[in-house]
Amino acid sequence: MILDKNIAKKTAELLLQINAIKLQPNNPFSWASGWKSPIYCDNRITLSFPEVRNYLKQQLAKQVLDAYGKPDVIAGVATGAIAIGALVAEELNIPFVYVRPEAKKHGRKNQIEGFLEANKTVVVIEDLISTGGSSLKAVEALKQHGAKVKGMLALFTYGFTIAEENFTKANVNLHTLSNYENLIEQAAETNYITREEINTLQEWRKNPSEWNTICE
């Protein structure tokens, strides 16, 4: 869910400006999953731009409060959301932990890094939502640790139907600063892409896994 459309469009504008999100309908990217995609998102680039980084930190912190109220702890999903999650926790002046994809094989064998007591309320910060699988694994790890997860807030989501279904099935609330619809709208308004490219981006969004075969 988008809480503020103006913030969603401003976020999309900033992500496009610094090339954290790239749109290449005529020269698709290859994702690790094997999908061909006209879009590539790497929100870690935002950390290299102080003005963008601070804007996102402030808006994420505000929306954590608006959507969930002030939690006891902020948790970032490794690795993409560790830094931005820590910045949000700093803005709210509350503790921070991060969640690995799986427990370490050595040492203390932690999956959750940092100090987290049982029964503490947690809001999870994520940088990007695609299918939601890895994000929801982090939520499950926190719950197994005894945390009370209030929900998740992400910088950006592709808005895939499978992600919506996964979050609904897991009964986890998800809010995002921006999403695919606002990105395309912003890109169109600023002439970042042509009408033909918009059509391509919209077609991909309908069935991204099958769009792969169209490009081959």
N, C-alpha and C positions, 0 to 999 in steps of 0.2 A: 504494500500500500504506500502511495505517495502522500505525504502530509501537507506539502506546500508546493504547488505547481511552479511558482516563480523560482523557488530554490532549486527545484528539479531542472528547470531550463538553464539557470545560471550554472549549476554544477555541470550539466552537459556541455555548455559553452566552454567552460574552463578545461574540461577533460579533452575536448577537441583541440583547443588552442595549444596545449602543451604536448599533444600527440600521445596522451595516455590512452586515448581511444583513436584508432585509425580505421577509416572506411575505405575499402578498396573493392568495390563491386566488380570491377573489370580485371582484377588481379587478386583473386581470393587467397586468403591465408589457409594454411593447413593446421588444424588443431591436433593436439596429442591424441585425441579420441579417433582421429582419422577423418573427421568431418572437414569439408571445405567451408570456408566462412568469408563473407565480405567484410567482416568486422573483427578487429582484434583489440582486446582491452588489457592494459597493464597499468593498474592504478598505483603501483609502487613508484611510478615516475612522478607522481604528485609530491613525493617527499623531497624532491630536488628543487621544488619551487616554493619558497617560503610563503608568498602571498596566497597561493592556491592551497598549500598545506594548512595554513592558519584558518582560511575560510572554511575548509572542509571540517577541520577539528571543531570549530565553533558551531557549525550547523549540525554536525553529528551530536555534539554534547547537548545542544538545545532540543533536538528531536528525541534523544534518549529521555529527557525530562518530560517532554510533551506526550510521548507515546506510552512510557512505562513508569514515570516517576523516578526519583533518584534511587538507584540500586546500591547495594553494599559494595559490589565489585563489578568492574568491567573485565570481560574476557575477550581476547583477540584470537582469531583462528590462524594458526601457523600455515604458511609463513607470511602470506600477503597482508594480513591484518594485524600483525604484531605491532608494527610501528604506529599505525594510525589508531589502533586500540589504546596504546599507551598514551598517545597524545590526548585522546578523549578522556581517559581516566585522570590525566593531569589537569585538564580543564575543569573537571568535576571535583577534583581533589579527593578521589577515592582510590582504593587499591586496584591493582591490575594483575591479571594472570594471563597466560596464553596456553592454548590447547594444541598439542601435537596430533598429527594424523593417527599415530599409534604410540604406545608406550615405548620408551627407549629400551634397548636390549642390554644395557649395561648400567653401572652406577646405581642410582636410586630407582631406576626403571620408571620414571615419571612419564605420564602422558600430559598431566597438567603441571605447568611450570609456574612457581610462585606459591604464595601462602593463601590457601583457601579453606576456611572452616566450613563444616557442614551447616546446612540450613541458612546460609547466606544467600541473599537475592543477587542474581547476576543478569546483566544484559550482555549479549554476545555481539561483538563487532566483526563484520566481514567486509572484505573489499569488493568482492564480486560474487554474484549468484548466477550459476548456469543451471545445472540440474538440481542443485541443493544437497547432493549426496554427502560431500565432505563437510559441509556446514552443519548438517544435522547429526553427523557422527560426533562432531565437537560438542553439540548440545547434549547428546546422549552420554558422553564421557563426563560432562559436568553433573548431570543428573545422577549418574552412578556414584559420583564422588559425594553426593548429598546436597548439591546446590539446588536452589529454587530458581530455575531459569524463567525470567519474565518474558523474554523474547529476543529477537535479533534485529539489528539495524545494519544495513549494508550500504556501501557507496553507490552501487549500480547493480541492476539486474537485467538480463536479457528478456525476462518475462516468459520463459518457456512454460508451456502447459504442464510438463512433467515436474517442473520445480513447484508450481502451485499445488499440484496434487501431492507431492512429497511433503510439503510443509503442512498441508491440511491433514494428511494421514498421521503425521507426527504430532499434530496439535501444537504447533509452534507458531507464534505470531511473528510475522516478518514485515518490517517497514524498510524502505530504501530512500536514499537521498534523491536518486534519479533512476530512470529506466529507459528502455529501448524506445518507447513511444516518444518521450520527451526529447531524446537524443535526435531522432529522425526529424522531429518537428523543428528543433533548433538548427539542425544542419540545413534543412530546406529554407528556413527563413533567412539564413545568412549566406545562402548560395554556396554552401560548402560542397553540396552535391547537386546533380541535375535531376530533373523529373524522371528520366529513364533510370538513373541510379537509385532513386527512391523506390521505384517499382521493384527493382532487383532486391533491395534490402527488405522490402515488405514480403516478397515471395520467399526469401530465405527464412524469414522469421516464422512463416507458416509451417514449414517442415524442414528444419535444418539438417536432419540426418539424411533425408532423401535428396536434398539439394546437392549433396556431394556427388551423386551419380550424374546430375545434369551438367556439372562442370567438367566431367571427365571426357 
